[in-house]
Amino acid sequence: MAKVLYIDFERCIACRACMIGCEECSGHDHLSRMFVDQLMPGETVAASPTPCMHCYTPACAESCPVQAIGITSDGVVLSASHEKCIGCKNCTYACPFGIPRVDDERKLMYKCDLCYDRTSKGRPPMCVSVCPTDTIQFLEEEEVKRKSRKPVQFVWNFGGTLIETRTVIGMPDTETHKYGYYDPQGDER
């Protein structure tokens, strides 16, 4: 069974350990592929880690004119290939979540690749390994249903276009999220 990245942003303390761990992960060229966003700047200190959502149909890969963005057999959307990427930023513009970043100096796109060098060998991504509050977890899909005490969202509505992701977000309020979540009793909606 596939594992997914599960994020419960209500547990995040904005320590940024996930960003630092990501920078130190082998093959990341000291560029964090994890970002921590303030949810309501100036109103609260609430924050959330923001990795790649690993869409089932990734717009970033579909928009790449040189097919620099690979997708593994188990669905992990990789960062752009050093050899192919031309730094055009099509992936950044196409991603509904705004995840891919382009290093303008190197003309290279980078984003979370789920630490594929680790996860392909059964180890958790670095962000999961260093998160002190279990905000970020790497779980079997069935385990998310069993373990989560709250509904989770993995399908997002962008102007009528539904995007299904492998990154699952724990949601605080089921009434405002009508698409693709499990309720706490494990019933799929």
C-alpha positions, 0 to 999 in steps of 0.5 A: 500500500502507498504511503502519503505525507499527512500534515496536521497544520494545527500542530505546527509550532513554526519551528522550521525544523522541516525546512532545515532538515530538508536543506541538509537532505542528501541531493538537495543542494542546500535548498529547502524544498519545504516551506513554512507559511504563516496562515494569518500574518499579523493576526496569529502565529499559526503556521503550516508546513507546505511541501509539494502536494504530489498531485495524481495528475501534476500540472507542473509535469504536464506543462514542462516543455522539455519533460524535465519533471519525472514521476516515479512508478509509485506516483512521486513527482520529482524535482526537475532533471538538472540535465533537462530543465531550462528554468522557464517557470512553466511549472511554477505558473501551472501548479495550483498550489504555487509549489515549484521554485526556480533557482534563477542563477542555476536555471533549475526548478526545485520542489519537494520530491518526498526525499525519494532517495530515502522513501524508496528505501522505506525511510521517512522523508527528512521533514518527517524525521525532524518534526518535533510535534508530529505535524508531518507524518508519513503514513499508509493511506489506511493508517490516515483513516484510522489514526486521524481524529479529524477529517482530512482533505486530499481533493481540492476544488480550483474553480470547478477543477478537482485536483487529487493529491497524495499529500493529505491535510488534516482539516479543522472543519468539515462543513467548509471542505466539501471535496475529498475528505474522510470524516473521523469515523473513516467514512469517505465523502 
